[in-house]
């Protein structure tokens, strides 16, 4: 049988899962922030059909309204 001290038992049962959760949280926060788009690359556009305001990428010539689904052309 394996003999384990109180300190080792505490580390395995309590501290190790907390450390794993902490580093998982850091990883998720880092990957989430890198996937977000930059606000300066988008502009606020209003749909001509339903008047719904939404963010539109400056580089796209055609965008689809998220509410009504109509396509909008930008020049």
WODA-V746869 format. One record per residue. N is the residue number from 1. RES is the residue in three letters. OMEGA is omega in degrees with one decimal (* if undefined). NEAR is the number of other C-alpha atoms within 10 Angstrom. D_LAST is the distance of its C-alpha to the last C-alpha in Angstrom with 1 decimal. Layout:
n res omega near d_last
N RES OMEGA NEAR D_LAST
N RES OMEGA NEAR D_LAST
This chain:
n res omega near d_last
1 UNK -177.9 3 75.7
2 UNK 178.0 4 73.1
3 UNK -177.8 7 74.0
4 UNK 178.5 9 71.1
5 UNK -178.7 9 71.5
6 UNK -179.4 9 70.2
7 UNK 178.8 8 67.6
8 UNK 178.3 12 66.3
9 UNK 178.1 12 66.2
10 UNK -179.7 12 64.2
11 UNK -177.3 13 61.7
12 UNK -173.9 12 61.2
13 UNK -172.9 10 61.0
14 UNK -170.7 11 59.1
15 UNK -177.5 13 57.5
16 UNK 175.9 12 56.1
17 UNK 178.2 11 53.9
18 UNK 178.1 13 52.7
19 UNK 179.1 11 51.7
20 UNK 179.0 10 49.9
21 UNK 179.6 12 48.0
22 UNK -179.6 11 47.1
23 UNK 174.3 11 45.7
24 UNK 177.5 12 43.8
25 UNK 177.8 11 42.2
26 UNK 179.6 11 41.2
27 UNK -179.6 11 39.7
28 UNK 178.2 10 37.6
29 UNK -179.4 11 36.4
30 UNK -178.6 11 35.4
31 UNK 179.2 10 33.5
32 UNK -178.7 10 31.8
33 UNK -179.2 9 30.5
34 UNK -179.1 9 29.2
35 UNK -179.1 8 27.1
36 UNK 179.4 8 25.3
37 UNK 179.8 10 21.7
38 UNK -178.3 9 21.3
39 UNK -178.6 9 20.1
40 UNK 178.1 8 18.2
41 UNK -178.6 11 15.9
42 UNK 176.2 15 14.8
43 UNK 177.8 12 13.6
44 UNK -178.3 10 14.9
45 UNK 177.4 17 12.9
46 UNK 179.2 15 14.7
47 UNK -179.7 19 14.9
48 UNK -176.8 12 14.7
49 UNK -173.8 12 17.8
50 UNK 178.5 12 20.2
51 UNK 179.1 12 18.9
52 UNK 177.7 13 19.5
53 UNK 178.2 14 18.1
54 UNK 179.4 15 17.3
55 UNK -177.5 15 16.0
56 UNK 178.7 19 12.7
57 UNK -176.7 17 12.4
58 UNK -174.5 12 10.1
59 UNK -179.2 9 10.0
60 UNK 177.2 11 9.3
61 UNK -179.7 11 6.4
62 UNK 179.0 12 8.9
63 UNK -179.6 17 11.4
64 UNK 179.0 14 14.8
65 UNK -179.3 21 16.5
66 UNK -178.2 13 19.8
67 UNK -173.1 12 21.8
68 UNK 176.8 12 21.1
69 UNK -179.8 12 19.4
70 UNK 179.9 13 16.7
71 UNK -179.3 14 13.4
72 UNK -179.5 15 10.2
73 UNK -179.8 9 6.8
74 UNK -179.9 12 3.8
75 UNK * 5 0.0
